[in-house]
Amino acid sequence: MSQNIAFESMFLVHSILMGIIITSCYDVLQIFRKVIKHGKFLISLEDFIFWIICSIFIFLMLFKENNGTLRWFTIGGATLGMLIYKNTVSPYIVCFMSTVINKTIYLVCGLLKLLLTPVFWVLSTLSCKIKIICKYLKKRLTVCIKLVKITLCKHRKKE
């Protein structure tokens, strides 16, 4: 095998791997979207930023390995890598990981609710007791203020 053919073959393999890496990174974005619901604008913005970053990495690969020359088999290799990954393992990974993350969040929230229920009960009980004490103090202070006013009025009449 000549040196050029070996180089071109490795470059094609790198292009296929780049397509697989790009698609797997996009799967991370899809998992994030399944865990946290997004609106259309935010999805568009995320996609725009993602593809800008991907184009920079593709350009760097082309610049490093092929002196920046774009060849059609490079695009074909990246597309082939994307299609292979997308049609084989991608759906299973996205479904599995989003389910695992959602279940983990559900379990953590349930555990926190279970652990914090006694704290909330104590706080609500204390809140009720504090309200009763405040109500009692308010009545006592009102009586004291009325007594002070009556006493002051009596002192004014005597003078």
DSSP file with accessible surface (Angstrom, degrees, kcal/mol):
  #  RESIDUE AA STRUCTURE BP1 BP2  ACC     N-H-->O    O-->H-N    N-H-->O    O-->H-N    TCO  KAPPA ALPHA  PHI   PSI    X-CA   Y-CA   Z-CA
    1    1 A M              0   0  178      0, 0.0     2,-0.0     0, 0.0     0, 0.0   0.000 360.0 360.0 360.0 133.9    0.0    0.0    0.0
    2    2 A S     >  -     0   0   60      1,-0.1     4,-2.1     4,-0.0     5,-0.2  -0.302 360.0-112.7 -76.5 164.2    1.4    3.4   -0.9
    3    3 A Q  H  > S+     0   0  159      1,-0.2     4,-2.3     2,-0.2     5,-0.2   0.880 115.3  52.3 -63.5 -40.2    2.0    6.1    1.6
    4    4 A N  H  > S+     0   0  120      2,-0.2     4,-2.7     1,-0.2    -1,-0.2   0.901 108.9  48.9 -65.7 -41.7   -0.7    8.3    0.1
    5    5 A I  H  > S+     0   0   93      2,-0.2     4,-2.5     1,-0.2    -1,-0.2   0.912 111.6  49.5 -66.7 -39.9   -3.4    5.6    0.2
    6    6 A A  H  X S+     0   0   36     -4,-2.1     4,-2.4     2,-0.2    -2,-0.2   0.923 112.4  48.4 -63.4 -42.3   -2.6    4.9    3.8
    7    7 A F  H  X S+     0   0   86     -4,-2.3     4,-2.3     2,-0.2    -2,-0.2   0.931 112.8  47.1 -63.5 -45.5   -2.8    8.6    4.7
    8    8 A E  H  X S+     0   0   50     -4,-2.7     4,-2.3     2,-0.2    -2,-0.2   0.880 111.3  52.2 -64.7 -37.7   -6.1    9.0    2.8
    9    9 A S  H  X S+     0   0   51     -4,-2.5     4,-2.4     2,-0.2    -1,-0.2   0.926 111.0  46.5 -64.5 -44.1   -7.5    5.9    4.5
   10   10 A M  H  X S+     0   0  100     -4,-2.4     4,-2.7     2,-0.2    -2,-0.2   0.886 111.0  53.0 -64.6 -37.9   -6.6    7.2    8.0
   11   11 A F  H  X S+     0   0    1     -4,-2.3     4,-2.1     2,-0.2    -2,-0.2   0.902 108.9  49.3 -64.3 -38.7   -8.1   10.5    7.1
   12   12 A L  H  X S+     0   0   65     -4,-2.3     4,-2.5     2,-0.2    -2,-0.2   0.924 110.6  50.0 -65.7 -42.4  -11.3    8.8    6.1
   13   13 A V  H  X S+     0   0   67     -4,-2.4     4,-2.7     1,-0.2    -2,-0.2   0.922 110.7  50.1 -61.9 -42.0  -11.3    6.9    9.4
   14   14 A H  H  X S+     0   0   59     -4,-2.7     4,-2.4     1,-0.2    -1,-0.2   0.878 109.3  51.7 -64.4 -36.4  -10.7   10.2   11.3
   15   15 A S  H  X S+     0   0    0     -4,-2.1     4,-2.1     2,-0.2    -2,-0.2   0.916 110.3  48.1 -65.1 -42.3  -13.6   11.7    9.4
   16   16 A I  H  X S+     0   0   38     -4,-2.5     4,-2.1     1,-0.2    -2,-0.2   0.934 112.6  48.7 -63.8 -43.9  -15.9    8.8   10.3
   17   17 A L  H  X S+     0   0   86     -4,-2.7     4,-2.8     1,-0.2    -2,-0.2   0.882 108.3  54.3 -62.7 -38.5  -14.8    9.1   13.9
   18   18 A M  H  X S+     0   0   31     -4,-2.4     4,-2.7     2,-0.2    -1,-0.2   0.909 107.6  50.6 -62.2 -40.6  -15.4   12.9   13.8
   19   19 A G  H  X S+     0   0    0     -4,-2.1     4,-2.2     2,-0.2    -2,-0.2   0.913 111.2  48.2 -62.5 -40.2  -19.0   12.2   12.6
   20   20 A I  H  X S+     0   0   50     -4,-2.1     4,-2.5     2,-0.2    -2,-0.2   0.929 112.7  48.4 -66.2 -42.5  -19.5    9.7   15.5
   21   21 A I  H  X S+     0   0   92     -4,-2.8     4,-2.4     2,-0.2     5,-0.2   0.926 111.0  50.2 -64.9 -43.1  -18.1   12.2   18.0
   22   22 A I  H  X S+     0   0    6     -4,-2.7     4,-2.1     1,-0.2    -1,-0.2   0.937 113.1  46.1 -61.1 -45.4  -20.3   15.0   16.7
   23   23 A T  H  X S+     0   0   11     -4,-2.2     4,-1.8     1,-0.2    -1,-0.2   0.894 111.3  51.3 -67.9 -37.3  -23.4   12.9   16.9
   24   24 A S  H  X S+     0   0   37     -4,-2.5     4,-1.4     2,-0.2    -1,-0.2   0.888 109.8  50.6 -68.1 -35.2  -22.6   11.6   20.4
   25   25 A C  H  X S+     0   0   63     -4,-2.4     4,-1.5     1,-0.2    -2,-0.2   0.892 108.8  51.8 -66.1 -37.8  -22.1   15.2   21.6
   26   26 A Y  H  X S+     0   0   47     -4,-2.1     4,-2.3     1,-0.2    -2,-0.2   0.853 103.5  58.8 -66.9 -31.5  -25.5   16.1   20.1
   27   27 A D  H  X S+     0   0    2     -4,-1.8     4,-2.7     2,-0.2    -1,-0.2   0.874 101.1  54.9 -62.8 -37.6  -27.0   13.2   22.0
   28   28 A V  H  X S+     0   0  100     -4,-1.4     4,-2.4     2,-0.2    -1,-0.2   0.923 108.4  49.1 -60.1 -41.4  -25.8   14.8   25.2
   29   29 A L  H  X S+     0   0   30     -4,-1.5     4,-2.1     1,-0.2    -2,-0.2   0.910 110.9  49.7 -64.5 -39.6  -27.7   17.9   24.1
   30   30 A Q  H  X S+     0   0   54     -4,-2.3     4,-1.8     2,-0.2    -2,-0.2   0.890 109.4  51.1 -66.9 -39.2  -30.8   15.8   23.4
   31   31 A I  H  X S+     0   0   19     -4,-2.7     4,-1.9     2,-0.2     5,-0.2   0.932 109.4  51.2 -62.3 -44.1  -30.6   14.1   26.8
   32   32 A F  H  X S+     0   0   90     -4,-2.4     4,-2.7     1,-0.2    -2,-0.2   0.904 109.7  50.5 -58.8 -40.1  -30.3   17.6   28.4
   33   33 A R  H  < S+     0   0   33     -4,-2.1     5,-0.2     1,-0.2    -1,-0.2   0.823 109.4  50.3 -69.6 -32.4  -33.4   18.6   26.5
   34   34 A K  H  < S+     0   0  101     -4,-1.8    -1,-0.2    -5,-0.1    -2,-0.2   0.815 114.6  44.2 -74.4 -29.5  -35.4   15.5   27.6
   35   35 A V  H  < S+     0   0   31     -4,-1.9     2,-0.6     1,-0.3    -2,-0.2   0.915 125.1  31.0 -79.0 -45.1  -34.5   16.1   31.3
   36   36 A I  S  < S-     0   0   89     -4,-2.7    -1,-0.3    -5,-0.2     2,-0.0  -0.956  91.2-128.0-117.7 115.3  -35.1   19.9   31.2
   37   37 A K        -     0   0  170     -2,-0.6     2,-0.3    -3,-0.2    -3,-0.1  -0.334  28.0-161.6 -65.9 140.5  -37.9   21.0   28.8
   38   38 A H        -     0   0   36     -5,-0.2     2,-0.1    -2,-0.0    -1,-0.0  -0.893  14.0-124.5-122.9 154.5  -36.9   23.7   26.4
   39   39 A G     >  -     0   0   45     -2,-0.3     4,-2.2     1,-0.1     5,-0.2  -0.375  36.8-101.5 -86.4 171.9  -38.8   26.2   24.2
   40   40 A K  H  > S+     0   0  185      1,-0.2     4,-2.5     2,-0.2     5,-0.2   0.887 120.1  52.9 -64.3 -39.1  -38.3   26.5   20.5
   41   41 A F  H  > S+     0   0  161      2,-0.2     4,-2.5     1,-0.2    -1,-0.2   0.938 110.7  46.0 -64.0 -45.1  -36.1   29.6   20.8
   42   42 A L  H  > S+     0   0   80      2,-0.2     4,-2.8     1,-0.2    -1,-0.2   0.896 111.9  51.9 -66.4 -37.4  -33.8   28.0   23.3
   43   43 A I  H  X S+     0   0   51     -4,-2.2     4,-2.7     2,-0.2    -1,-0.2   0.933 110.9  48.3 -63.5 -43.3  -33.5   24.8   21.2
   44   44 A S  H  X S+     0   0   74     -4,-2.5     4,-2.5     2,-0.2    -2,-0.2   0.917 112.1  48.8 -63.2 -42.4  -32.7   26.9   18.1
   45   45 A L  H  X S+     0   0   73     -4,-2.5     4,-2.6     2,-0.2     5,-0.2   0.926 111.8  48.8 -64.3 -43.5  -30.1   28.9   20.0
   46   46 A E  H  X S+     0   0   32     -4,-2.8     4,-2.7     1,-0.2    -2,-0.2   0.916 112.4  48.5 -61.9 -43.6  -28.5   25.7   21.4
   47   47 A D  H  X S+     0   0   38     -4,-2.7     4,-2.7     2,-0.2     5,-0.2   0.916 110.5  51.3 -62.9 -43.2  -28.4   24.1   18.0
   48   48 A F  H  X S+     0   0  138     -4,-2.5     4,-1.9     2,-0.2    -2,-0.2   0.949 113.6  43.5 -59.7 -48.5  -26.8   27.2   16.5
   49   49 A I  H  X S+     0   0   86     -4,-2.6     4,-2.4     1,-0.2    -2,-0.2   0.912 113.1  53.4 -64.3 -41.7  -24.1   27.3   19.1
   50   50 A F  H  X S+     0   0   27     -4,-2.7     4,-2.7    -5,-0.2    -2,-0.2   0.937 110.6  45.3 -59.3 -47.4  -23.5   23.6   18.9
   51   51 A W  H  X S+     0   0  114     -4,-2.7     4,-2.4     2,-0.2    -1,-0.2   0.833 110.1  54.5 -73.0 -28.0  -23.0   23.7   15.1
   52   52 A I  H  X S+     0   0   75     -4,-1.9     4,-1.9    -5,-0.2    -1,-0.2   0.947 111.6  45.2 -64.1 -46.6  -20.7   26.7   15.3
   53   53 A I  H  X S+     0   0   81     -4,-2.4     4,-2.2     1,-0.2    -2,-0.2   0.922 113.2  50.7 -63.2 -42.3  -18.6   24.7   17.8
   54   54 A C  H  X S+     0   0    9     -4,-2.7     4,-2.7     1,-0.2     5,-0.2   0.908 107.9  52.3 -63.1 -41.2  -18.7   21.6   15.6
   55   55 A S  H  X S+     0   0   60     -4,-2.4     4,-2.6     1,-0.2    -1,-0.2   0.884 107.9  52.4 -64.3 -34.9  -17.7   23.5   12.5
   56   56 A I  H  X S+     0   0   91     -4,-1.9     4,-2.5     2,-0.2    -1,-0.2   0.942 111.3  46.2 -64.7 -44.4  -14.7   24.9   14.4
   57   57 A F  H  X S+     0   0  121     -4,-2.2     4,-2.3     2,-0.2    -2,-0.2   0.899 112.8  49.8 -66.3 -37.9  -13.6   21.4   15.4
   58   58 A I  H  X S+     0   0   49     -4,-2.7     4,-2.8     2,-0.2     5,-0.2   0.932 110.9  49.8 -64.9 -43.6  -14.1   20.1   11.9
   59   59 A F  H  X S+     0   0  118     -4,-2.6     4,-3.0    -5,-0.2    -2,-0.2   0.925 110.1  50.6 -60.7 -42.7  -12.0   23.0   10.5
   60   60 A L  H  X S+     0   0   90     -4,-2.5     4,-2.6     2,-0.2     5,-0.2   0.901 111.0  48.8 -63.0 -39.0   -9.3   22.3   13.0
   61   61 A M  H  X S+     0   0   20     -4,-2.3     4,-2.8     2,-0.2     5,-0.4   0.941 113.7  46.2 -64.7 -45.2   -9.2   18.6   12.0
   62   62 A L  H  X S+     0   0   13     -4,-2.8     4,-2.3     1,-0.2     6,-2.2   0.909 114.0  48.5 -62.8 -40.8   -9.1   19.5    8.3
   63   63 A F  H  X S+     0   0  125     -4,-3.0     4,-0.8     4,-0.3    -1,-0.2   0.917 116.1  43.0 -66.5 -41.3   -6.4   22.1    8.9
   64   64 A K  H  < S+     0   0  171     -4,-2.6    -2,-0.2    -5,-0.2    -1,-0.2   0.918 127.1  27.4 -72.1 -44.1   -4.3   19.7   11.0
   65   65 A E  H  < S+     0   0   45     -4,-2.8    -3,-0.2    -5,-0.2    -2,-0.2   0.715 135.7  22.8 -96.0 -21.9   -4.6   16.6    8.9
   66   66 A N  H >< S-     0   0   12     -4,-2.3     3,-2.0    -5,-0.4    -3,-0.2   0.104 102.3-106.8-135.0  22.2   -5.2   17.9    5.3
   67   67 A N  T 3< S-     0   0  142     -4,-0.8    -4,-0.3     1,-0.3    -3,-0.1   0.802  78.2 -60.4  55.2  31.7   -3.8   21.5    5.4
   68   68 A G  T 3  S+     0   0   32     -6,-2.2     2,-0.5     1,-0.3    -1,-0.3   0.502  96.9 143.3  79.7   3.8   -7.3   22.9    5.4
   69   69 A T    <   -     0   0   72     -3,-2.0     2,-0.5    -7,-0.4    -1,-0.3  -0.654  44.2-140.9 -81.1 126.2   -8.3   21.3    2.1
   70   70 A L        -     0   0  105     -2,-0.5     2,-0.4    -3,-0.1     3,-0.0  -0.748  20.4-172.8 -89.6 125.6  -11.9   20.2    2.0
   71   71 A R    >>  -     0   0   89     -2,-0.5     4,-1.3     1,-0.1     3,-1.0  -0.920  29.7-129.0-117.4 147.5  -12.4   16.9    0.2
   72   72 A W  H 3> S+     0   0  209     -2,-0.4     4,-2.7     1,-0.3     5,-0.2   0.840 108.5  59.2 -65.4 -32.7  -15.8   15.4   -0.5
   73   73 A F  H 3> S+     0   0   71      1,-0.2     4,-2.5     2,-0.2    -1,-0.3   0.779 100.4  58.9 -69.8 -19.9  -14.9   12.0    1.0
   74   74 A T  H <> S+     0   0    5     -3,-1.0     4,-2.5     2,-0.2    -1,-0.2   0.944 109.3  42.0 -68.0 -46.8  -14.2   13.9    4.3
   75   75 A I  H  X S+     0   0   66     -4,-1.3     4,-2.7     1,-0.2    -2,-0.2   0.921 115.9  50.6 -64.7 -40.8  -17.8   15.1    4.3
   76   76 A G  H  X S+     0   0   40     -4,-2.7     4,-2.7     2,-0.2    -2,-0.2   0.904 110.6  49.0 -63.6 -40.9  -19.0   11.7    3.2
   77   77 A G  H  X S+     0   0    2     -4,-2.5     4,-2.7     2,-0.2    -2,-0.2   0.921 112.3  47.2 -65.4 -44.0  -17.0   10.0    6.0
   78   78 A A  H  X S+     0   0   17     -4,-2.5     4,-2.5     2,-0.2    -2,-0.2   0.927 114.1  48.1 -63.3 -41.9  -18.3   12.4    8.6
   79   79 A T  H  X S+     0   0   65     -4,-2.7     4,-2.8     2,-0.2    -2,-0.2   0.914 111.1  50.6 -64.4 -41.5  -21.9   11.8    7.3
   80   80 A L  H  X S+     0   0   85     -4,-2.7     4,-2.8     2,-0.2     5,-0.2   0.929 110.6  49.2 -61.8 -44.5  -21.3    8.0    7.3
   81   81 A G  H  X S+     0   0    0     -4,-2.7     4,-2.4     1,-0.2     5,-0.2   0.912 112.1  49.0 -60.8 -41.6  -20.1    8.1   10.9
   82   82 A M  H  X S+     0   0   46     -4,-2.5     4,-2.9     1,-0.2    -2,-0.2   0.928 113.2  46.4 -63.1 -45.6  -23.1   10.2   11.9
   83   83 A L  H  X S+     0   0   95     -4,-2.8     4,-2.1     2,-0.2    -2,-0.2   0.902 112.1  50.1 -65.7 -42.0  -25.5    7.8   10.2
   84   84 A I  H  X S+     0   0   80     -4,-2.8     4,-0.7    -5,-0.2     5,-0.3   0.952 117.0  40.5 -60.7 -48.8  -23.9    4.7   11.6
   85   85 A Y  H >X>S+     0   0   28     -4,-2.4     5,-2.1    -5,-0.2     3,-0.8   0.927 115.5  50.7 -66.2 -44.4  -24.0    6.1   15.2
   86   86 A K  H 3<5S+     0   0   72     -4,-2.9    -1,-0.2     1,-0.2    -2,-0.2   0.844 115.0  42.6 -64.9 -33.5  -27.5    7.6   14.8
   87   87 A N  H 3<5S+     0   0  122     -4,-2.1    -1,-0.2    -5,-0.2    -2,-0.2   0.495 122.2  35.3 -94.1  -3.5  -29.0    4.4   13.5
   88   88 A T  H <<5S-     0   0   71     -3,-0.8     4,-0.3    -4,-0.7    -3,-0.2   0.754 130.9  -2.1-111.6 -71.5  -27.4    2.0   15.9
   89   89 A V  T  X5S+     0   0   63     -4,-0.8     4,-2.4    -5,-0.3     5,-0.2   0.688 106.0  84.4-102.9 -19.2  -26.7    3.1   19.4
   90   90 A S  H  ><S+     0   0    1     -5,-2.1     4,-2.6     1,-0.2     5,-0.3   0.903  89.8  48.6 -57.1 -50.2  -27.9    6.7   19.6
   91   91 A P  H  > S+     0   0   70      0, 0.0     4,-2.2     0, 0.0    -1,-0.2   0.908 114.4  47.3 -59.8 -37.5  -31.6    6.1   20.3
   92   92 A Y  H  > S+     0   0  173     -4,-0.3     4,-2.7     2,-0.2     5,-0.3   0.898 112.7  48.1 -70.0 -40.4  -30.9    3.6   23.0
   93   93 A I  H  X S+     0   0   63     -4,-2.4     4,-2.8     2,-0.2     5,-0.3   0.937 113.1  47.2 -65.6 -46.3  -28.3    5.8   24.7
   94   94 A V  H  X S+     0   0    9     -4,-2.6     4,-2.2    -5,-0.2     5,-0.3   0.946 116.6  43.7 -62.3 -46.6  -30.6    8.9   24.7
   95   95 A C  H  X S+     0   0   71     -4,-2.2     4,-2.1    -5,-0.3    -2,-0.2   0.944 117.5  45.2 -64.2 -46.8  -33.6    6.9   26.0
   96   96 A F  H  X S+     0   0  135     -4,-2.7     4,-2.7    -5,-0.2    -2,-0.2   0.944 115.9  44.4 -64.2 -49.7  -31.6    5.1   28.7
   97   97 A M  H  X S+     0   0   72     -4,-2.8     4,-2.7    -5,-0.3     5,-0.2   0.904 113.8  48.9 -66.7 -41.8  -29.6    8.1   29.9
   98   98 A S  H  X S+     0   0    7     -4,-2.2     4,-2.6    -5,-0.3    -1,-0.2   0.913 113.4  48.5 -65.9 -36.9  -32.6   10.5   30.0
   99   99 A T  H  X S+     0   0   61     -4,-2.1     4,-2.8    -5,-0.3     5,-0.2   0.936 112.3  48.3 -65.6 -44.6  -34.6    7.8   31.9
  100  100 A V  H  X S+     0   0   57     -4,-2.7     4,-2.4     2,-0.2    -2,-0.2   0.933 114.4  45.6 -61.9 -45.1  -31.8    7.2   34.4
  101  101 A I  H  X S+     0   0   58     -4,-2.7     4,-2.6     2,-0.2     5,-0.2   0.930 114.0  48.3 -66.0 -43.9  -31.3   11.0   35.0
  102  102 A N  H  X S+     0   0   66     -4,-2.6     4,-2.4    -5,-0.2    -2,-0.2   0.918 113.4  47.3 -62.7 -42.6  -35.1   11.6   35.4
  103  103 A K  H  X S+     0   0  133     -4,-2.8     4,-2.7     2,-0.2    -1,-0.2   0.898 111.7  51.3 -65.1 -39.5  -35.4    8.6   37.8
  104  104 A T  H  X S+     0   0   75     -4,-2.4     4,-2.7    -5,-0.2     5,-0.2   0.931 111.0  47.3 -63.0 -44.8  -32.4    9.8   39.8
  105  105 A I  H  X S+     0   0   83     -4,-2.6     4,-2.7     2,-0.2     5,-0.2   0.925 112.5  50.5 -62.0 -42.1  -33.9   13.3   40.1
  106  106 A Y  H  X S+     0   0  175     -4,-2.4     4,-2.4    -5,-0.2    -2,-0.2   0.926 112.8  45.9 -61.1 -45.5  -37.2   11.8   41.1
  107  107 A L  H  X S+     0   0  118     -4,-2.7     4,-2.7     2,-0.2    -2,-0.2   0.911 112.8  49.2 -66.4 -41.5  -35.6    9.7   43.8
  108  108 A V  H  X S+     0   0   74     -4,-2.7     4,-2.8     2,-0.2    -2,-0.2   0.927 112.4  48.2 -64.6 -43.2  -33.5   12.5   45.1
  109  109 A C  H  X S+     0   0   74     -4,-2.7     4,-2.5    -5,-0.2    -2,-0.2   0.909 112.7  48.8 -63.6 -41.2  -36.5   14.8   45.3
  110  110 A G  H  X S+     0   0   40     -4,-2.4     4,-2.5    -5,-0.2    -2,-0.2   0.912 112.1  48.6 -63.8 -41.2  -38.5   12.1   47.1
  111  111 A L  H  X S+     0   0   99     -4,-2.7     4,-2.7     2,-0.2    -2,-0.2   0.922 111.8  48.9 -65.2 -43.1  -35.7   11.5   49.5
  112  112 A L  H  X S+     0   0   90     -4,-2.8     4,-2.5     2,-0.2    -2,-0.2   0.906 111.3  50.2 -63.0 -40.1  -35.3   15.2   50.2
  113  113 A K  H  X S+     0   0  155     -4,-2.5     4,-1.3     2,-0.2    -2,-0.2   0.923 111.9  48.1 -63.3 -42.1  -39.1   15.5   50.8
  114  114 A L  H  < S+     0   0  123     -4,-2.5    -2,-0.2     1,-0.2    -1,-0.2   0.908 115.5  44.0 -64.0 -41.8  -39.0   12.5   53.1
  115  115 A L  H  < S+     0   0  108     -4,-2.7     4,-0.4     1,-0.2    -1,-0.2   0.831 116.9  45.4 -73.6 -31.8  -36.0   14.0   55.1
  116  116 A L  H  X S+     0   0   74     -4,-2.5     4,-2.6    -5,-0.2     5,-0.2   0.585  89.0  85.9 -91.2  -9.4  -37.4   17.5   55.2
  117  117 A T  H  X S+     0   0   75     -4,-1.3     4,-2.4     1,-0.2     5,-0.2   0.928  90.9  47.8 -58.9 -45.9  -41.0   16.6   56.2
  118  118 A P  H  > S+     0   0   77      0, 0.0     4,-2.6     0, 0.0    -1,-0.2   0.905 111.2  52.2 -62.2 -35.7  -40.2   16.5   59.9
  119  119 A V  H  > S+     0   0   73     -4,-0.4     4,-2.7     1,-0.2    -2,-0.2   0.937 111.1  46.1 -64.3 -45.5  -38.4   19.9   59.6
  120  120 A F  H  X S+     0   0  128     -4,-2.6     4,-2.6     2,-0.2    -1,-0.2   0.877 111.5  52.7 -64.9 -36.8  -41.4   21.4   57.9
  121  121 A W  H  X S+     0   0  169     -4,-2.4     4,-2.6    -5,-0.2    -2,-0.2   0.935 110.9  46.6 -63.2 -45.7  -43.7   19.9   60.6
  122  122 A V  H  X S+     0   0   68     -4,-2.6     4,-3.0     1,-0.2     5,-0.2   0.929 113.4  49.3 -62.3 -43.5  -41.6   21.4   63.4
  123  123 A L  H  X S+     0   0   97     -4,-2.7     4,-2.4     1,-0.2    -2,-0.2   0.905 112.5  46.7 -64.1 -41.0  -41.5   24.8   61.6
  124  124 A S  H  X S+     0   0   60     -4,-2.6     4,-2.3     2,-0.2    -1,-0.2   0.900 113.4  49.3 -69.2 -37.4  -45.3   24.8   61.1
  125  125 A T  H  X S+     0   0   46     -4,-2.6     4,-2.4     2,-0.2    -2,-0.2   0.939 113.2  46.6 -64.6 -45.4  -45.9   23.7   64.7
  126  126 A L  H  X S+     0   0   90     -4,-3.0     4,-3.1     1,-0.2     5,-0.2   0.889 109.6  55.0 -62.1 -38.6  -43.6   26.5   65.9
  127  127 A S  H  X S+     0   0   52     -4,-2.4     4,-2.4    -5,-0.2    -1,-0.2   0.921 108.7  47.3 -61.4 -43.6  -45.3   28.9   63.6
  128  128 A C  H  X S+     0   0   72     -4,-2.3     4,-2.2     2,-0.2    -2,-0.2   0.926 113.7  47.9 -63.7 -43.4  -48.7   28.1   65.1
  129  129 A K  H  X S+     0   0  121     -4,-2.4     4,-2.7     1,-0.2    -2,-0.2   0.912 111.2  50.5 -63.8 -41.4  -47.3   28.4   68.7
  130  130 A I  H  X S+     0   0   98     -4,-3.1     4,-2.9     1,-0.2    -1,-0.2   0.903 109.0  51.9 -64.7 -38.5  -45.6   31.7   67.8
  131  131 A K  H  X S+     0   0  141     -4,-2.4     4,-2.5    -5,-0.2    -1,-0.2   0.918 110.5  48.0 -62.6 -43.1  -48.9   33.0   66.4
  132  132 A I  H  X S+     0   0  108     -4,-2.2     4,-2.5     2,-0.2    -2,-0.2   0.937 113.4  47.4 -63.0 -44.8  -50.7   32.1   69.6
  133  133 A I  H  X S+     0   0   97     -4,-2.7     4,-3.0     1,-0.2     5,-0.2   0.926 112.6  49.2 -63.6 -43.0  -48.0   33.7   71.7
  134  134 A C  H  X S+     0   0   72     -4,-2.9     4,-2.5     2,-0.2    -1,-0.2   0.905 110.6  50.6 -62.8 -40.8  -48.1   36.9   69.5
  135  135 A K  H  X S+     0   0  147     -4,-2.5     4,-2.1    -5,-0.2    -1,-0.2   0.926 112.5  46.7 -63.2 -43.6  -51.9   37.0   69.8
  136  136 A Y  H  X S+     0   0  139     -4,-2.5     4,-2.5     1,-0.2    -2,-0.2   0.930 113.2  48.4 -63.0 -46.5  -51.7   36.7   73.6
  137  137 A L  H  X S+     0   0   90     -4,-3.0     4,-2.9     1,-0.2     5,-0.2   0.877 109.0  53.9 -62.7 -37.5  -49.0   39.4   73.8
  138  138 A K  H  X S+     0   0  148     -4,-2.5     4,-2.5    -5,-0.2    -1,-0.2   0.925 109.5  47.6 -63.0 -44.1  -50.9   41.7   71.6
  139  139 A K  H  X S+     0   0  142     -4,-2.1     4,-2.3     2,-0.2    -2,-0.2   0.936 113.7  47.6 -61.0 -46.1  -54.0   41.4   73.8
  140  140 A R  H  X S+     0   0  122     -4,-2.5     4,-2.5     1,-0.2    -2,-0.2   0.914 112.9  48.2 -63.0 -43.2  -51.8   42.0   76.9
  141  141 A L  H  X S+     0   0  106     -4,-2.9     4,-2.9     2,-0.2     5,-0.2   0.895 109.8  52.7 -65.6 -37.7  -50.1   45.0   75.3
  142  142 A T  H  X S+     0   0   60     -4,-2.5     4,-2.4    -5,-0.2    -2,-0.2   0.928 110.6  47.3 -62.8 -43.5  -53.5   46.4   74.3
  143  143 A V  H  X S+     0   0   69     -4,-2.3     4,-2.5     2,-0.2    -2,-0.2   0.932 112.9  49.4 -62.2 -44.7  -54.8   46.1   77.8
  144  144 A C  H  X S+     0   0   58     -4,-2.5     4,-2.4     1,-0.2    -2,-0.2   0.915 110.9  49.3 -62.7 -42.6  -51.6   47.7   79.2
  145  145 A I  H  X S+     0   0   92     -4,-2.9     4,-2.6     2,-0.2    -1,-0.2   0.922 110.6  50.4 -64.3 -40.8  -51.8   50.6   76.7
  146  146 A K  H  X S+     0   0  133     -4,-2.4     4,-2.6    -5,-0.2    -1,-0.2   0.918 110.4  50.0 -63.1 -41.2  -55.4   51.2   77.6
  147  147 A L  H  X S+     0   0  100     -4,-2.5     4,-2.7     2,-0.2    -1,-0.2   0.908 110.3  49.9 -63.2 -41.4  -54.5   51.3   81.3
  148  148 A V  H  X S+     0   0   85     -4,-2.4     4,-2.7     2,-0.2    -2,-0.2   0.930 111.7  48.5 -63.7 -41.7  -51.7   53.8   80.6
  149  149 A K  H  X S+     0   0  135     -4,-2.6     4,-2.5     2,-0.2    -2,-0.2   0.921 112.0  48.8 -64.3 -43.2  -54.1   56.0   78.6
  150  150 A I  H  X S+     0   0   89     -4,-2.6     4,-2.3     2,-0.2    -1,-0.2   0.937 112.6  48.5 -62.7 -44.1  -56.8   55.8   81.4
  151  151 A T  H  X S+     0   0   69     -4,-2.7     4,-2.1     1,-0.2    -2,-0.2   0.923 112.0  48.6 -63.8 -41.8  -54.2   56.7   84.0
  152  152 A L  H  X S+     0   0   97     -4,-2.7     4,-1.9     1,-0.2    -1,-0.2   0.885 110.4  51.3 -65.0 -39.2  -52.8   59.6   81.9
  153  153 A C  H  X S+     0   0   66     -4,-2.5     4,-1.9     2,-0.2    -1,-0.2   0.898 109.0  51.1 -65.7 -37.8  -56.3   60.9   81.4
  154  154 A K  H  X S+     0   0  132     -4,-2.3     4,-1.8     1,-0.2    -2,-0.2   0.895 109.2  50.9 -65.0 -41.0  -57.0   60.8   85.1
  155  155 A H  H  X S+     0   0  100     -4,-2.1     4,-1.2     1,-0.2    -1,-0.2   0.890 109.3  50.8 -65.7 -35.1  -53.8   62.7   85.9
  156  156 A R  H  < S+     0   0  185     -4,-1.9    -1,-0.2     1,-0.2    -2,-0.2   0.887 108.6  51.3 -70.0 -38.5  -54.8   65.4   83.3
  157  157 A K  H  < S+     0   0  182     -4,-1.9    -1,-0.2     1,-0.2    -2,-0.2   0.863 107.5  53.8 -68.5 -34.5  -58.3   65.8   84.9
  158  158 A K  H  <        0   0  173     -4,-1.8    -1,-0.2    -5,-0.2    -2,-0.2   0.834 360.0 360.0 -69.7 -30.4  -56.8   66.2   88.4
  159  159 A E     <        0   0  191     -4,-1.2    -3,-0.1    -5,-0.2    -2,-0.1   0.706 360.0 360.0 -77.9 360.0  -54.5   69.0   87.2
